[in-house]
């Protein structure tokens, strides 16, 4: 599949976008000094009041541009595109990084997932009393969340947390492949064209794309939870998702050398 134009612009680092030094709304919001609009809440208030409030997270639409800013205009014109000077400052501030992780955890909980490791990006299903099945069903039927996920992945990349993207993508793939969860045409389309390409690290993008193609094209190949965990742990140890162990495992499933595929979908 071709890569959509907005994803190309993201991968290229938005070359046509300048930097407006007078615009710092995202930095001020994530510093807990500015209220988002139209909800008129500080970032810490959203984290405290909205975690687990699935009705708000489903039917409110203006907050996502504030929680996950990117260098693009969204549907909320009371928000601002992320500026280059903001990216530098936000990446270097541990308090802001912690808040971004809280924002990510808030949305993962809404989707029926939890961040098990911020170091590797490994996800698990939500634990009781959370009903992950209900949250998965909501994700399947509420397709506006697919656009949100594209924004989330782009924003994590911008703000220095791109390593989390592989954990999200490969968790979804494992659920589809091994458990037949989140395994719909709509999610496949968004995942294969948009989400899987929202990774600027070319090696990781190609590796993830190769695993996705293998699952889609080879009905006998199952991307297991063990393979998921091993890939993330291998990257933690070596800095790369690639590895001899992965090559052997995948060859055993009938796709020798899938890691050599050049282009992402």
Secondary structure, 3 states (H helix, E strand, C coil): CCCCHHHHHHHCCCCCCCCCCCCCHHHHHHCCCCCECCCCECHHHHHHHHCCCHHHHHHCCCCHHHHCCCCCCCCCCCCCCCCHHHHHHHHCCHHHHHHHHHHHHHHHHHCCEEECCCCCCCEEECCCCCCHHHHHHHHHHCCHHHHHHHHHHHHHHHCCCCHHHHHHHHHHHHHHHHHCCCCCHHHHHHHHHCHHHCCCCHHHHHHHHHHHHHHHHCCCCCCCHHHHHHHHHHHHHHCCCCCHHHHHHHHHCCCCCHHHCCCCC
